[in-house]
Amino acid sequence: MRLLDELERHVSSWPEVSAHRHRFGGREFRFRAAEIGHVHIGGIVDIPFPRAVRDALLEEGLAEEHRWVPNSGWITYRLRGENDFGHALWLMRLSYLRYVLKTAADPLTLIERESEQPHLSPRFKTLLAALVPKSAKRASAGAVPA
């Protein structure tokens, strides 16, 4: 599926992301050693999230419960055509950000910059901010703007 190749190209271009063969078929994307999501032939996109983010995605109709582990943090999104591509990419980016925020020098500025992209609502900004370690929040608050 051409759209899966395009999704892989985009996601793999993000800093510290690599693509690998997934153990159940398809392609898996990792930030360092952590899986940010994977795709299966046929356009199934599976992504792990903290439970609060997963619940918000389901409540807002932005994803489906994962078909094999519905009571986990995993979600499924079906990439059926061109119109679904941007949303699949956004979901992958949201997953990527949860890991990047833990290592970013200035995570709160990163959240603000990312929120300028379409569809990062105040609810998701708050959910992402909750993932920032307390020590990083203190360091970020004391950072001097460049």
MIBADO-694883 format. One record per atom (N, C-alpha, C, O, CB): residue in one letter; x, y, z. Coordinates in steps of 0.1 Angstrom, whole numbers, padded with zeros to 4 digits, always signed. Each point is the difference from the previous one (the first is absolute). Glycine has a CB too. Layout:
// residues N
aXYZ...
//
This chain:
// residues 146
m+0009-0012+0000m-0009+0012+0000m+0009+0012+0000m+0008+0002+0009m-0027-0014+0003r+0018+0021-0022r+0008+0012-0002r-0001+0009+0012r+0010+0006+0004r-0013-0008-0028l-0009+0003+0030l-0001+0009+0012l+0008-0004+0012l+0005+0008+0008l-0028-0003-0016l+0025-0019+0010l+0008-0005+0011l+0015+0004-0003l+0007+0003+0010l-0024-0022-0006d+0021+0018-0016d+0014+0004-0003d+0002+0015+0002d+0010+0003+0006d-0009-0021-0023e-0011+0026+0014e+0001+0014+0002e+0000+0003+0016e+0008+0009+0004e-0020-0005-0027l+0004-0011+0030l+0000+0002+0014l+0013-0004+0006l+0006+0007+0009l-0031-0012-0008e+0031-0006-0005e+0013-0004+0004e+0011+0010-0003e+0008+0003+0008e-0015-0027-0011r+0006+0030-0009r+0010+0010-0004r-0001+0012+0010r+0010+0005+0004r-0012-0013-0028h-0010+0013+0027h-0002+0011+0009h+0005-0003+0014h+0008+0007+0005h-0027+0000-0019v+0014-0018+0020v+0003-0003+0014v+0015-0003+0001v+0005+0005+0010v-0029-0014-0007s+0030+0002-0012s+0014-0003+0001s+0009+0012-0001s+0012+0000+0003s-0018-0022-0013s+0000+0033+0005s+0008+0013-0002s+0001+0008+0013s+0008+0009+0001s-0015-0009-0025w+0000-0004+0034w+0000+0007+0013w+0013-0004+0007w+0004-0011-0001w-0029+0012+0003p+0030+0009+0006p+0013-0003+0007p-0001-0012+0009p-0010-0002+0008p+0015+0026-0008e+0005-0033-0001e+0001-0012+0009e-0010-0010-0003e-0002-0009+0009e+0012+0023+0008v-0017-0014-0028v-0010-0010-0003v+0006-0010-0010v+0006+0004-0010v-0026+0012+0014s+0017-0029-0002s+0005-0010-0010s-0012-0009-0003s-0009-0002+0008s+0033+0003+0001a-0024-0007-0020a-0010-0010-0005a+0005-0014+0000a+0012-0002-0003a-0023+0020-0011h+0003-0027+0018h+0004-0014+0001h-0011-0009-0004h-0012+0004+0000h+0028+0001+0019r-0013-0018-0022r-0010-0010-0003r-0008-0002+0013r+0007-0002+0011r+0007-0009-0030h-0027+0011+0019h-0008-0003+0012h-0002-0015+0001h-0001-0007-0009h-0011+0029+0007r+0012-0027+0015r-0001-0014+0002r-0013-0007-0005r+0000-0012-0002r+0014+0016+0022f-0024+0004-0022f-0013-0005-0005f-0002+0004-0015f-0011+0000-0004f+0001+0000+0027g+0020+0004-0029g-0001+0005-0014g-0001+0015-0001g-0004+0006+0010g-0007-0028-0016g+0015+0028-0005g-0001+0014-0001g+0013+0007+0005g+0011-0007+0000g-0036+0006+0002r+0024+0014+0001r+0012+0008+0004r-0003+0006+0014r-0011+0004+0003r+0017+0001-0027e+0005-0005+0032e-0001+0006+0013e+0009+0012+0001e+0011+0000-0007e-0016-0023+0017f+0001+0033-0003f+0008+0013+0001f+0004+0001+0015f-0008-0001+0009f-0004+0012-0029r+0025-0008+0022r+0005+0002+0013r+0007+0013+0002r+0007+0005-0009r-0004-0029+0011f-0006+0030+0009f+0008+0012+0005f+0010-0006+0010f-0003-0005+0010f-0015+0022-0013r+0031-0017-0002r+0010-0008+0008r-0004-0014+0001r-0002-0007-0010r+0009+0028+0023a-0010-0026-0001a-0004-0014+0001a-0015-0002+0002a-0005-0011+0000a+0027+0006+0010a-0029+0016-0008a-0015+0000+0003a-0008+0000-0013a+0002+0008-0009a+0003+0004+0030e-0014-0021-0022e-0009-0001-0011e-0010+0012+0000e-0007+0002+0010e+0009-0027-0011i-0003+0032-0010i-0010+0011+0000i-0012-0004-0008i-0010+0007+0000i+0028+0010+0001g-0017-0029-0008g-0012-0005-0007g+0005-0009-0011g+0012-0001-0003g-0025+0022+0008h+0003-0028-0011h+0003-0008-0012h-0011-0001-0010h-0012+0004+0004h+0027-0018+0011v-0012+0010-0027v-0011-0001-0010v+0000-0014-0006v+0011-0007+0000v-0008+0031-0006h-0014-0028+0002h-0002-0013-0006h-0004+0001-0014h-0006+0011-0004h+0000-0021+0026i+0009+0001-0031i-0005+0000-0013i-0015+0001+0000i-0007-0006+0008i+0027-0008-0016g-0025+0022-0001g-0015+0003+0000g-0004+0013+0007g-0011+0003+0000g+0008-0028+0000g+0013+0032+0006g-0003+0013+0005g-0003+0000+0015g-0005+0011+0005g-0002-0005-0027i+0009-0016+0030i-0003+0000+0014i+0012+0007+0007i+0011-0004-0002i-0025-0017+0001v+0011+0031+0009v+0010+0008+0007v-0003-0003+0015v-0010+0004+0005v+0014+0014-0023d+0006-0023+0025d-0002-0003+0015d+0011+0008+0007d+0011+0000-0003d-0020-0023-0001i+0004+0030+0015i+0009+0009+0007i-0003-0001+0015i-0011+0000+0004i+0011+0016-0024p+0011-0017+0028p-0002+0000+0015p+0000+0015+0005p+0008+0008-0004p+0003-0031+0005f-0019+0025+0009f-0001+0013+0007f-0002-0003+0015f-0004-0011+0004f-0006+0022-0025p+0013-0001+0029p-0004-0001+0014p-0015+0000+0000p-0007+0005-0009p+0027+0008+0017r-0026-0020+0002r-0014-0002+0000r-0008+0013-0001r-0011+0000-0007r+0015-0020+0021a+0000+0031-0008a-0008+0012+0000a-0001+0006-0014a-0010+0005-0005a+0017+0000+0028v+0004-0006-0031v+0000+0004-0014v-0008-0009-0008v-0008+0005-0008v+0031+0005+0010r-0022-0023+0000r-0008-0010-0008r-0015+0003+0003r-0008+0000-0010r+0027-0017+0011d-0023+0019+0011d-0014+0002+0003d-0005+0013-0006d-0011+0000-0005d+0015-0012+0027a+0004+0023-0023a-0004+0012-0006a-0001-0002-0015a-0010+0005-0006a+0022+0008+0023l-0003-0021-0023l-0001-0002-0015l-0013-0008-0003l-0007+0003-0010l+0032-0003+0008l-0029-0010+0011l-0012-0007-0003l-0012+0008+0003l-0010+0000-0008l+0022-0020+0015e-0012+0028+0003e-0012+0009+0003e-0003+0010-0011e-0011+0003-0003e+0017-0005+0027e+0005+0007-0030e-0002+0010-0011e-0001-0007-0014e-0001+0008-0010e+0014+0008+0024g-0014-0029-0014g-0002-0007-0013g+0012+0001-0009g-0001+0000-0012g-0023+0005+0014l+0036-0003+0004l+0012+0002-0008l+0008-0013-0003l+0010-0001-0007l-0008+0024+0017a-0007-0034-0004a+0006-0013-0001a-0010-0011+0004a-0010+0004+0006a+0034+0006-0002e-0020-0022-0006e-0008-0011+0005e+0007-0008+0010e+0013+0001+0001e-0024-0003-0023e+0004-0006+0030e+0007-0009+0010e+0008-0010-0008e-0003-0004-0012e-0016+0006+0028h+0030-0006-0011h+0009-0010-0006h-0008-0013-0001h-0006-0004+0010h+0027+0015-0002r-0020-0017-0019r-0009-0012-0002r+0004-0012+0008r-0008-0009+0003r+0004+0017-0026w+0017-0010+0027w+0005-0011+0007w+0001+0003+0015w-0001-0009+0008w+0013+0001-0028v-0009+0020+0024v+0002+0004+0014v-0008+0012+0003v+0005+0011+0002v+0018-0021-0001p-0037+0009-0001p-0008+0012+0001p+0000+0007+0013p-0003+0012+0001p-0011-0023-0017n+0018+0005+0027n+0001+0006+0013n+0014+0004+0004n+0004+0000+0012n-0024-0014-0006s+0028+0018-0016s+0013+0005+0002s+0001+0014-0004s-0010+0006-0003s+0020-0030+0000g+0002+0029+0002g+0002+0014-0005g+0001+0000-0016g+0001+0011-0005g+0011-0006+0026w-0012-0016-0027w+0001-0001-0015w-0012+0005-0007w-0012-0003+0005w+0028-0016-0002i-0014+0025-0014i-0012+0004-0009i+0003-0006-0014i+0011-0004-0003i-0016+0026+0016t-0005-0022-0021t+0001-0004-0014t-0006+0011-0008t-0010+0006+0003t+0009-0030+0002y+0007+0027-0016y-0006+0010-0010y+0002-0007-0014y+0010-0006-0003y-0004+0026+0017r-0017-0019-0022r+0000-0006-0013r+0003+0010-0011r-0007+0010-0002r-0009-0027+0010l+0028+0015-0014l+0004+0009-0011l-0006-0006-0013l+0006-0009-0006l+0016+0016+0018r-0033-0002-0016r-0008-0005-0011r+0004+0007-0013r-0001-0006-0011r-0017-0001+0026g+0021+0020-0015g+0003+0007-0012g+0007+0013+0004g+0003+0003+0011g-0023-0013-0022e+0022+0018+0000e+0007+0013+0001e-0006+0009+0011e+0008+0007+0007e-0003-0008-0031n-0018+0001+0026n-0006+0009+0010n+0003-0004+0014n-0001+0008+0009n-0017-0005-0025d+0023-0015+0019d+0003-0005+0013d+0015+0002+0003d+0004-0001+0012d-0022-0016-0014f+0026+0020-0008f+0015+0001+0002f+0004+0010+0011f+0008-0003+0009f-0006-0004-0033g-0007+0019+0023g+0004+0011+0009g-0003-0004+0014g+0008+0003+0009g-0012+0014-0027h-0008-0023+0021h-0003-0004+0013h+0009-0011+0005h+0004+0000+0012h-0028+0007-0016a+0027-0017-0004a+0009-0011+0004a+0014+0006+0004a+0006-0004+0010a-0019-0012-0026l+0017+0026+0008l+0013+0006+0003l-0001+0008+0013l+0010-0001+0008l-0005+0003-0033w-0016+0005+0028w-0002+0007+0012w+0000-0009+0012w+0007+0003+0010w-0020+0014-0022l+0007-0029+0011l+0000-0009+0011l+0014-0005+0003l+0004-0002+0011l-0027-0005-0017m+0030+0004-0005m+0014-0005+0002m+0009+0011+0007m+0008-0002+0009m-0010-0013-0029r-0001+0028+0016r+0008+0011+0005r-0003+0002+0015r+0008+0003+0008r-0008+0008-0030l-0013-0013+0026l-0004+0001+0014l+0007-0011+0008l+0005+0003+0011l-0028+0006-0018s+0024-0021+0002s+0007-0011+0007s+0015+0004+0001s+0006-0002+0010s-0023-0015-0018y+0023+0022-0003y+0014+0004+0000y+0003+0010+0011y+0009-0001+0007y-0008-0004-0032l-0010+0015+0026l+0002+0011+0009l+0000-0005+0014l+0007+0006+0009l-0018+0009-0025r+0004-0025+0020r-0001-0005+0014r+0014-0004+0004r+0004+0001+0012r-0027-0008-0015y+0031+0002-0006y+0014-0004+0003y+0010+0011-0001y+0009+0001+0008y-0015-0024-0016v+0004+0031-0002v+0009+0012-0002v+0000+0009+0012v+0010+0006+0004v-0013-0008-0029l-0009+0004+0030l-0002+0010+0011l+0008-0005+0013l+0004+0009+0007l-0027-0004-0016k+0025-0017+0010k+0008-0005+0012k+0015+0003-0002k+0007+0000+0010k-0024-0018-0007t+0021+0021-0015t+0015+0002-0002t+0003+0014-0005t+0011+0004-0001t-0009-0028-0004a-0013+0032+0003a+0002+0014-0006a+0006+0009+0011a-0003-0001+0012a-0016-0003-0028a+0028+0013+0011a+0006+0010+0009a-0011+0010+0005a+0001+0004+0012a+0021-0006-0024d-0031+0005+0004d-0011+0010+0004d-0013-0006-0005d-0006+0004-0010d+0022+0016+0008p-0022-0030+0009p-0012-0007-0004p-0012+0009-0001p-0008-0002-0009p+0017-0018+0019l-0011+0030-0002l-0012+0008-0001l+0000+0009-0012l-0010+0002-0006l+0009-0002+0031t+0013+0005-0030t+0001+0007-0012t-0003-0009-0012t-0006+0004-0010t+0023+0011+0020l-0012-0028-0009l-0003-0010-0010l-0015-0002-0002l-0005-0001-0011l+0027-0010+0016i-0029+0010+0006i-0015-0002+0000i-0006+0012-0007i-0009-0002-0009i+0009-0012+0030e+0004+0026-0018e-0005+0012-0006e+0002+0000-0015e-0009+0003-0008e+0013+0010+0029r+0008-0016-0025r+0004-0001-0014r-0008-0010-0008r-0005+0002-0011r+0028+0005+0017e-0025-0019+0000e-0008-0010-0006e-0015+0003+0000e-0007-0004-0009e+0024-0013+0017s-0021+0025+0001s-0015+0003+0000s-0003+0010-0011s-0012+0002-0003s+0012-0006+0028e+0010+0010-0031e-0003+0008-0012e-0004-0008-0012e-0006+0006-0009e+0022+0011+0018q-0013-0030-0009q-0004-0009-0010q-0015-0002+0001q-0006+0002+0011q+0029-0013-0012p-0030+0008-0010p-0015-0002+0001p-0003-0012+0010p+0007-0010+0001p-0009+0018-0025h-0009-0006+0030h-0007-0010+0008h+0006-0003+0014h-0005-0010+0006h-0001+0001-0027l+0016+0016+0026l+0004-0002+0014l-0008+0009+0009l+0004+0012+0002l+0020-0018-0010s-0035+0001+0012s-0010+0008+0008s+0006+0002+0014s+0010-0006+0004s-0029-0004-0017p+0013+0020+0020p+0004+0002+0014p+0000-0012+0009p+0009-0002+0008p-0017+0025-0011r-0002-0032+0000r+0000-0013+0008r+0012-0008-0002r+0006-0005+0009r-0031+0005-0011f+0030-0001-0011f+0011-0008-0003f+0013+0006+0005f+0010-0006+0004f-0022-0004-0023k+0013+0024+0019k+0011+0007+0005k+0001-0003+0015k+0011-0002+0005k-0013+0020-0022t-0009-0018+0024t+0000-0003+0014t+0005-0014+0003t+0007-0003+0009t-0026+0020-0006l+0013-0027-0011l+0004-0014+0002l+0015-0002-0003l+0007-0007+0007l-0030+0001-0013l+0029+0013-0004l+0014-0001-0002l+0008+0006+0011l+0010-0005+0004l-0015+0006-0029a+0001+0011+0030a+0007+0007+0010a+0001-0009+0013a+0009+0000+0007a-0017+0022-0016a-0003-0030+0011a+0000-0009+0012a+0011-0011-0001a+0004-0006+0010a-0028+0011-0008l+0029-0008-0015l+0010-0010-0002l+0014+0005+0003l+0009-0008+0000l-0024-0002-0017v+0017+0023+0018v+0013+0006+0002v+0004-0003+0014v-0007+0003+0010v+0003+0015-0027p+0016-0023+0019p+0005-0002+0014p+0001+0013+0007p+0003+0010-0005p+0010-0030-0003k-0016+0019+0021k+0000+0012+0009k+0013+0008-0001k+0000+0012+0000k-0016-0023+0015s+0028+0004-0015s+0013+0006-0001s+0001+0008-0013s+0006+0011+0000s+0004-0029+0015a-0015+0013-0026a+0001+0007-0013a-0010+0012+0000a+0004+0010-0006a+0002-0032-0005k-0017+0021+0018k-0009+0012+0001k+0007+0011+0007k-0001+0012-0004k-0019-0027+0004r+0027+0012+0011r+0006+0010+0008r+0012+0007-0008r+0001+0012+0000r-0007-0024+0021a+0013+0003-0028a+0011+0005-0009a-0005+0009-0011a+0006+0010-0003a+0007-0030+0009s-0024+0016-0012s-0006+0007-0011s-0006+0013+0005s+0001+0010-0008s-0007-0031-0003a+0000+0022+0022a-0005+0012+0006a+0011+0010+0003a-0003+0012-0001a-0016-0025+0010g+0030+0008-0006g+0012+0009+0003g+0008+0004-0012g+0010+0008+0001g-0010-0017+0021a-0003+0003-0034a+0008+0002-0012a-0002+0015-0005a-0011+0006+0001a+0009-0030-0007v+0013+0029+0001v+0000+0014-0005v-0003-0001-0015v+0007-0007-0007v+0009+0015+0025p-0027-0001-0023p-0003-0001-0014p+0012+0005-0009p+0007+0010+0004p-0031-0006+0002a+0026-0010-0017a+0011+0003-0009a-0004+0012-0008a+0008+0005-0008a+0000-0028+0008
//
